């Protein structure tokens, strides 16, 4: 018996930020659609994002099975808070794991930011789960830093959905959703064992376990290995202040005192500002795409919509409103795989790691959509790094006018043969796909 999987996705027009989402539905049987979301944030006029969130909730509903946040910058996360506050119900939210020392290093740079963001940086899981008076986050899944563990190709399609994992009934610091191995080891003296952000609805997982939705689509995560040696001495000076803060009432004044203490610890470690990690480099890499066992046909249709046209999503099957349309394809070689990169720097070693280790040849061959790193910034780009890449669409999400000047011309020129797609405050990118499995 053949099975048909329908996938609809959109990169919404938010300018300098990112808001991507999709919905998977099986036409056979009475199986509930699976809704996913990757990043939801903006660094420009917040009302632009608010309007898109309102449209999303109106047309897509408030249930999100899987929300993925690439990293901790406000232009990638501030909309998720807005989404939850307006009734969004997230079943599983995925984040790259940061040790407390890393989160406090970010907190120190966030002096003067809104109180919600300071709370998010110190305890992301606890903060998001505290918003349940409005919406809800059923569980938070952290992906631990890399190592040599990469997602393996599945041996077959699974008959039933197996994402998300079942809630852990007892608090555990290290949990693999596969065979329950230890999912992370201490790095440069840092350990997740004493992280107060964990509870029975917070899980820590390594990168070796792919997850499937509706038995026909997979999500794979990778958090690149991190160098933390430069934070060791600073953390020795800062940790007592962190522990004292944990026992406080966490008022705005307490955050001010904590940031001041962190800055004092930095004075004692003058090399820290130059040597500490770059938050953009802790960007969760996500592959999403169809499982190919028994896949016999893949039909896809993509195009650009204006901000006004996004009000009518999802569109009718004839796609008449799509502008700058790209022809449909039934290619099995390029059958709709996505690579989301956040703001990571795509240099040659990272590109090779993604191609050879994270994706592997199977997923590499199935890659069709690339979210270009860091909005197309030159500093996160190395010329000709994509010379071996064969994806069909290169999606830039940026302001275009003013701001940081993203995307930069050299990045666009490098990807000119890979269909550069500009998503800004005026237009977005959508796609409709049908997959048939025998």
ROGUPA-760311 format. One record per residue (C-alpha): residue in three letters; z, y, x. Coordinates in steps of 0.25 Angstrom, whole numbers, padded with zeros to 4 digits, always signed. Example, Ala and Ser with C-alpha at 12.3 -4.5 7.8 and 13.67 -1.06 7.14 Angstrom:
BEGIN
ALA+0031-0018+0049;SER+0029-0004+0055;
//
This chain:
BEGIN
UNK+0000+0000+0000;UNK-0004+0014+0005;UNK+0006+0025+0006;UNK+0003+0040+0006;UNK+0011+0051+0013;UNK+0009+0065+0009;UNK+0014+0076+0019;UNK+0014+0091+0016;UNK+0019+0101+0027;UNK+0020+0116+0029;UNK+0023+0125+0041;UNK+0028+0137+0033;UNK+0024+0152+0036;UNK+0037+0157+0042;UNK+0032+0164+0055;UNK+0041+0163+0067;UNK+0048+0151+0064;UNK+0045+0137+0058;UNK+0046+0131+0044;UNK+0038+0117+0042;UNK+0040+0107+0032;UNK+0034+0095+0025;UNK+0034+0085+0014;UNK+0031+0070+0015;UNK+0028+0062+0002;UNK+0024+0048-0001;UNK+0014+0047-0013;UNK+0018+0033-0016;UNK+0031+0030-0023;UNK+0043+0040-0026;UNK+0047+0044-0013;UNK+0053+0058-0011;UNK+0045+0067-0002;UNK+0051+0070+0012;UNK+0052+0084+0016;UNK+0053+0089+0030;UNK+0055+0103+0037;UNK+0054+0107+0051;UNK+0061+0121+0055;UNK+0063+0132+0045;UNK+0065+0145+0052;UNK+0059+0159+0055;UNK+0062+0170+0065;UNK+0055+0181+0057;UNK+0057+0187+0043;UNK+0066+0177+0037;UNK+0061+0180+0023;UNK+0048+0173+0027;UNK+0056+0160+0029;UNK+0064+0162+0017;UNK+0052+0163+0008;UNK+0046+0150+0014;UNK+0059+0142+0012;UNK+0059+0147-0002;UNK+0045+0142-0004;UNK+0048+0129+0003;UNK+0060+0126-0006;UNK+0052+0129-0018;UNK+0040+0121-0015;UNK+0046+0110-0007;UNK+0060+0108-0013;UNK+0073+0109-0006;UNK+0074+0095+0000;UNK+0071+0093+0014;UNK+0072+0079+0020;UNK+0071+0083+0034;UNK+0072+0097+0041;UNK+0070+0098+0056;UNK+0074+0110+0064;UNK+0067+0111+0078;UNK+0078+0119+0085;UNK+0089+0130+0082;UNK+0081+0143+0083;UNK+0083+0151+0070;UNK+0067+0152+0068;UNK+0067+0137+0066;UNK+0080+0135+0058;UNK+0084+0147+0050;UNK+0076+0143+0038;UNK+0083+0130+0037;UNK+0096+0137+0034;UNK+0089+0145+0023;UNK+0082+0132+0017;UNK+0096+0126+0016;UNK+0102+0138+0010;UNK+0092+0138-0001;UNK+0094+0124-0005;UNK+0086+0115+0005;UNK+0092+0101+0006;UNK+0089+0095+0020;UNK+0091+0080+0021;UNK+0090+0079+0036;UNK+0089+0091+0046;UNK+0085+0088+0060;UNK+0089+0097+0073;UNK+0088+0095+0088;UNK+0102+0093+0093;UNK+0108+0104+0101;UNK+0122+0101+0108;UNK+0133+0112+0105;UNK+0130+0118+0118;UNK+0116+0121+0115;UNK+0119+0126+0101;UNK+0129+0136+0107;UNK+0119+0140+0117;UNK+0110+0144+0105;UNK+0121+0150+0098;UNK+0124+0160+0110;UNK+0110+0165+0109;UNK+0111+0166+0094;UNK+0122+0177+0094;UNK+0119+0187+0083;UNK+0112+0176+0074;UNK+0115+0174+0060;UNK+0128+0166+0057;UNK+0121+0154+0051;UNK+0113+0152+0064;UNK+0125+0152+0073;UNK+0131+0142+0064;UNK+0118+0134+0065;UNK+0118+0134+0080;UNK+0132+0130+0082;UNK+0132+0118+0071;UNK+0118+0116+0065;UNK+0121+0104+0057;UNK+0134+0109+0052;UNK+0128+0122+0048;UNK+0116+0117+0041;UNK+0125+0107+0033;UNK+0134+0118+0029;UNK+0123+0125+0021;UNK+0125+0114+0010;UNK+0129+0124+0000;UNK+0115+0128-0002;UNK+0106+0116+0003;UNK+0109+0104+0012;UNK+0107+0097+0025;UNK+0110+0082+0023;UNK+0110+0079+0038;UNK+0107+0085+0051;UNK+0100+0077+0062;UNK+0100+0081+0076;UNK+0090+0076+0086;UNK+0097+0074+0100;UNK+0090+0078+0113;UNK+0079+0069+0118;UNK+0080+0059+0129;UNK+0070+0047+0129;UNK+0071+0044+0114;UNK+0059+0047+0106;UNK+0054+0043+0092;UNK+0047+0030+0092;UNK+0035+0027+0084;UNK+0039+0019+0071;UNK+0034+0005+0070;UNK+0030+0006+0055;UNK+0031+0016+0044;UNK+0044+0015+0036;UNK+0044+0012+0021;UNK+0055+0021+0017;UNK+0059+0035+0023;UNK+0070+0034+0033;UNK+0073+0048+0036;UNK+0083+0054+0036;UNK+0094+0045+0042;UNK+0106+0042+0034;UNK+0118+0051+0035;UNK+0128+0046+0046;UNK+0141+0043+0039;UNK+0150+0046+0051;UNK+0149+0057+0061;UNK+0141+0052+0073;UNK+0137+0060+0085;UNK+0125+0052+0090;UNK+0116+0044+0080;UNK+0102+0038+0080;UNK+0096+0035+0067;UNK+0089+0024+0073;UNK+0098+0013+0079;UNK+0110+0023+0081;UNK+0109+0025+0096;UNK+0116+0036+0103;UNK+0106+0047+0100;UNK+0110+0057+0111;UNK+0117+0057+0124;UNK+0125+0068+0131;UNK+0115+0078+0138;UNK+0120+0085+0150;UNK+0135+0083+0146;UNK+0132+0088+0131;UNK+0135+0078+0120;UNK+0133+0078+0105;UNK+0146+0070+0103;UNK+0155+0082+0100;UNK+0145+0091+0092;UNK+0153+0096+0080;UNK+0140+0098+0073;UNK+0139+0083+0069;UNK+0144+0077+0056;UNK+0140+0065+0048;UNK+0128+0072+0043;UNK+0123+0076+0057;UNK+0115+0066+0065;UNK+0111+0065+0080;UNK+0098+0058+0082;UNK+0089+0055+0094;UNK+0074+0056+0094;UNK+0070+0042+0094;UNK+0071+0039+0079;UNK+0059+0044+0071;UNK+0062+0046+0056;UNK+0052+0043+0044;UNK+0051+0050+0031;UNK+0045+0042+0019;UNK+0042+0031+0029;UNK+0029+0037+0033;UNK+0032+0050+0041;UNK+0041+0052+0053;UNK+0049+0063+0060;UNK+0053+0062+0075;UNK+0062+0071+0082;UNK+0064+0074+0097;UNK+0074+0084+0104;UNK+0070+0086+0118;UNK+0080+0083+0129;UNK+0088+0095+0133;UNK+0094+0100+0146;UNK+0108+0105+0144;UNK+0114+0105+0158;UNK+0113+0120+0158;UNK+0122+0121+0146;UNK+0134+0113+0152;UNK+0142+0123+0159;UNK+0140+0133+0148;UNK+0144+0123+0138;UNK+0157+0120+0146;UNK+0161+0135+0144;UNK+0156+0136+0130;UNK+0161+0123+0124;UNK+0175+0128+0122;UNK+0171+0140+0114;UNK+0162+0130+0105;UNK+0173+0121+0102;UNK+0182+0133+0098;UNK+0171+0138+0089;UNK+0170+0125+0082;UNK+0185+0126+0077;UNK+0182+0141+0072;UNK+0178+0145+0058;UNK+0164+0148+0064;UNK+0164+0162+0058;UNK+0153+0172+0063;UNK+0164+0177+0073;UNK+0166+0163+0078;UNK+0152+0162+0082;UNK+0152+0176+0089;UNK+0164+0171+0097;UNK+0157+0158+0100;UNK+0144+0165+0105;UNK+0152+0175+0113;UNK+0159+0163+0120;UNK+0146+0156+0122;UNK+0140+0169+0129;UNK+0153+0169+0138;UNK+0150+0155+0142;UNK+0136+0159+0146;UNK+0142+0170+0155;UNK+0149+0159+0163;UNK+0135+0152+0163;UNK+0125+0162+0167;UNK+0114+0152+0169;UNK+0115+0147+0154;UNK+0105+0157+0147;UNK+0094+0153+0157;UNK+0096+0138+0158;UNK+0101+0134+0144;UNK+0092+0127+0135;UNK+0081+0133+0126;UNK+0084+0131+0112;UNK+0069+0130+0109;UNK+0068+0118+0118;UNK+0077+0110+0109;UNK+0067+0110+0098;UNK+0066+0097+0090;UNK+0052+0090+0091;UNK+0048+0083+0078;UNK+0037+0074+0075;UNK+0033+0072+0061;UNK+0022+0063+0056;UNK+0017+0051+0048;UNK+0020+0037+0053;UNK+0006+0030+0056;UNK+0009+0016+0053;UNK-0001+0012+0042;UNK-0006+0027+0041;UNK-0021+0026+0037;UNK-0024+0040+0033;UNK-0019+0054+0036;UNK-0025+0066+0028;UNK-0020+0080+0032;UNK-0024+0094+0027;UNK-0018+0107+0033;UNK-0019+0122+0032;UNK-0013+0136+0032;UNK-0006+0143+0020;UNK-0002+0157+0019;UNK+0012+0161+0016;UNK+0009+0164+0001;UNK+0002+0150+0000;UNK+0014+0143+0005;UNK+0020+0146-0009;UNK+0011+0136-0015;UNK+0015+0124-0006;UNK+0014+0113-0007;UNK-0001+0114-0010;UNK-0010+0106-0019;UNK-0017+0094-0013;UNK-0030+0101-0012;UNK-0024+0111-0001;UNK-0033+0122-0007;UNK-0024+0133-0002;UNK-0024+0129+0013;UNK-0031+0139+0022;UNK-0037+0136+0036;UNK-0037+0121+0031;UNK-0038+0110+0041;UNK-0046+0098+0037;UNK-0039+0085+0033;UNK-0039+0073+0042;UNK-0037+0058+0041;UNK-0034+0056+0056;UNK-0024+0046+0058;UNK-0023+0051+0073;UNK-0018+0065+0069;UNK-0010+0061+0056;UNK+0000+0073+0054;UNK+0011+0072+0065;UNK+0019+0085+0067;UNK+0026+0089+0079;UNK+0037+0100+0077;UNK+0041+0106+0091;UNK+0050+0118+0087;UNK+0051+0128+0099;UNK+0050+0118+0110;UNK+0043+0121+0123;UNK+0030+0112+0123;UNK+0028+0111+0138;UNK+0021+0099+0145;UNK+0034+0090+0146;UNK+0038+0092+0132;UNK+0024+0090+0126;UNK+0023+0077+0134;UNK+0037+0073+0129;UNK+0032+0075+0115;UNK+0019+0068+0116;UNK+0024+0056+0124;UNK+0038+0054+0120;UNK+0041+0061+0107;UNK+0028+0059+0100;UNK+0022+0047+0107;UNK+0008+0044+0106;UNK+0009+0040+0091;UNK+0015+0053+0086;UNK+0007+0061+0096;UNK-0006+0056+0090;UNK-0002+0059+0076;UNK+0002+0073+0079;UNK-0005+0084+0071;UNK+0004+0096+0069;UNK+0011+0103+0080;UNK+0021+0114+0078;UNK+0019+0122+0090;UNK+0032+0125+0098;UNK+0039+0138+0097;UNK+0029+0145+0088;UNK+0019+0145+0099;UNK+0027+0152+0109;UNK+0021+0152+0123;UNK+0034+0149+0130;UNK+0035+0136+0123;UNK+0021+0132+0126;UNK+0014+0126+0139;UNK-0001+0128+0140;UNK-0009+0116+0136;UNK+0003+0107+0134;UNK-0004+0102+0121;UNK-0017+0098+0128;UNK-0014+0084+0124;UNK-0010+0087+0110;UNK-0019+0084+0099;UNK-0012+0089+0086;UNK-0020+0095+0076;UNK-0012+0108+0072;UNK-0003+0117+0080;UNK+0007+0125+0071;UNK+0012+0138+0076;UNK+0023+0145+0068;UNK+0026+0159+0072;UNK+0026+0174+0068;UNK+0013+0177+0074;UNK+0015+0193+0074;UNK+0027+0198+0081;UNK+0039+0190+0085;UNK+0037+0181+0097;UNK+0022+0181+0097;UNK+0021+0167+0093;UNK+0012+0159+0094;UNK+0007+0163+0108;UNK-0008+0163+0110;UNK-0007+0153+0122;UNK-0001+0143+0113;UNK-0010+0145+0102;UNK-0022+0144+0111;UNK-0017+0131+0117;UNK-0017+0125+0103;UNK-0030+0131+0098;UNK-0036+0117+0097;UNK-0024+0112+0089;UNK-0026+0120+0077;UNK-0015+0131+0079;UNK-0009+0134+0065;UNK-0001+0147+0064;UNK+0011+0147+0054;UNK+0017+0161+0053;UNK+0023+0169+0042;UNK+0009+0170+0034;UNK+0004+0156+0035;UNK+0009+0142+0036;UNK+0003+0128+0038;UNK+0003+0116+0029;UNK-0002+0102+0028;UNK-0005+0091+0018;UNK-0006+0076+0023;UNK-0008+0063+0017;UNK-0005+0050+0025;UNK-0009+0036+0020;UNK-0002+0024+0025;UNK-0007+0010+0022;
//
